Amino acid sequence: MSAISQVASFWMEGALRSLDAFRSGFGIPMADPAPTTPSRVIYESGLVKLRHYAAKGAAHHTPLLLIYSLIKRPFILDLQPGRSVVEVLVNKGFDVYLIDWIPPQPADKWRGFDAYVNLDIANAVRAIQIHSGVEQISVLGYCFGALLALMYAALHGRNVKNLITLTIPFDSSVRDLPIEHLSSAMSYRSAEMIVEMYGNAPAWMMNTFFNSLAPTHHMLNKFVGAYRSSERPGYVEMFRLFEQWLHSDVPMAGKIFLETSEMTRSNSLMNGEMKIGERLADLKAIIMPLLNVIGDRDDIVNPRSSEPLLDKVSSEDKQNLHYPTGHMGAAVSADSLKNLWPQITGWLAARDR
């Protein structure tokens, strides 16, 4: 398929989906739901709003930074009492900082990995160092946020005590899932044309991309419908919030959209060939303890895509932690919050000092 045909197909699919979505309010800015865990914004600059969630009880020495994906809102990590990753972390004594990404505007189309990693994340880490009085922090990245965390650790490793990558889309040569086939089929020229037309990759396009190809989203939409009339306590509200998150897509800055397309096509990060700004993102420079968490039922990020990471870093203390959960289930399922996250917090606590 030609670049023009690919873009036309994307546009038509997106236009039709957008018409349906607008009927239910998609595309109209919607405020995030009320947070489960109290927080305070301690820093804001660039496209970063940095939230601090204070630890409950005796706090661990090392603060933890959460880096979420760029294309949806991060309230999935603090969805509801008893369904909140942030709640679990602060109850385990961690001072948590969350990068609440500010959606890019048309003037932000120049922002690529260099701006997000070497400016936004680097400045957020410096703000944490000043606020906490601690020089080295732990960093946990989720999905695309895990890629950003990995890049930051490769370039600014002296600031990172421990690194956790959760469902990281690392090896783009894996081609098992429908979403991976489309990623590989889209040419760089197609991505260029999207940016030329829109500046940033539109929110409706990101929504279309995942919802049309990821069976998890379809399954969850049906799951939501099945429980609308459920009398189980909290379920109706939980799935209302989950539906809101499913439609919380935001644009992706034009340059990072292009760079992601090129990285996916060439597998440059895994192959040690990717430059961020003027510097090579050398994964061999990563020497801190690394926990790579893999959802064995993930159909957004293939588990086989995450597994090779350990072979590319120099850390002596490194581990692949497999768990039988899906991509979103890692953050919201009762089973994951009860059994997976205590393993993650235990790993961090053992490496606190």
Helices and strands as residue ranges (DSSP letters): H 3-23, E 40-45, E 48-53, E 64-67, G 74-77, H 85-91, E 96-101, G 106-108, H 113-113, I 114-121, H 122-132, E 137-142, H 144-155, G 157-159, E 160-166, H 178-185, H 188-198, H 203-213, H 215-226, H 235-246, H 254-266, E 275-276, E 279-280, G 283-285, E 290-295, H 303-306, H 309-312, E 318-323, H 329-332, H 334-335, I 336-340, H 341-350
